[in-house]
Amino acid sequence: MFFLPASSFSDKQGIETAKLALEHGFDGIELWGDGLVLLSESEIEETYRFFKDNPLKLSVHLPYLDINIASANPDIRRVSLELSTRALITARRIGARLAVVHTGKPTGTKTVDFSHINISSSEDSIYRLLQVASITGSTLLIENGVKRELFSRLDSFIAFARKFPTAGICLDVGHAHTMRWNFDGMKNAYDVVERIKYIHAHDNNGKYDEHKPIGYGTVKWEKIVSFLKGRIILLEIREFNDIKDFVESREKILSLLSYFNE
């Protein structure tokens, strides 16, 4: 299945993207949780009705901008966790069963090290969000981040994921590429790989998180075919300019999957 990225329905761009997804044969869309927490009750009801009346599936990316569930500042972490919890509950109310979450960011400096607090804060926040997901009947998916985020290296991400065996995994290919992940080595972590339910697919030059269309960067897609098979694939390429970018990226992945299935 292939999903398109969209904003929340509060600014109506989400509805336009959903219509494009229907028109061009995509299976679903991922809504940004930063907008979900701003929805009024009437907008939540409108969003629920839209997905109830249409065949599109739905996932949600929990809030990411201006928050940090791993912050060493207890007030920042508390608000971040509250917003993430609200978005997770709203996601379930509008019909989404999959919710993607980042692990958070370090808050120290070269002279002040808060890493031990950041790590414990991230772990506690994920644990609490998993409890909410269990109550709402949702699947929480832990996403690997980029250099500025916690647990972005392959070894540290696998170790972190193993602490939460009930969580699913969102494999962000572009993020992994900037962190020089060894996908051949990752295959040995069977217990984590089998929990990958969702893929964020986009390309880059290996240095920066550019979110380019598939084939416009240096990702060796043929090396990760086994991770793509049978998973939901969100084409998380640059902010929407032309639907052709998404259609062409989908066709490239389908062609790759077909070739390696022969």
Secondary structure, DSSP 8 states (H G I E B T S, - for coil): -EEEEE--GGGSHHHHHHHHHHHTT--EEEEEHHHHTT--HHHHHHHHHHHHHS--EEEEE---TT--TT-SSHHHHHHHHHHHHHHHHHHHHTT--EEEE--------SSS--HHHHHHHHHHHHHHHHHHHHHHT-EEEEE---TTSTT-SHHHHHHHHHT-TTSEEEEEHHHHHHTT--HHHHTT-HHHHTTEEEEEE-B--SSS---B-TTSS---GGGGHHHHTTSEEEE--SSSS-HHHHHHHHHHHHHHHHHHH-
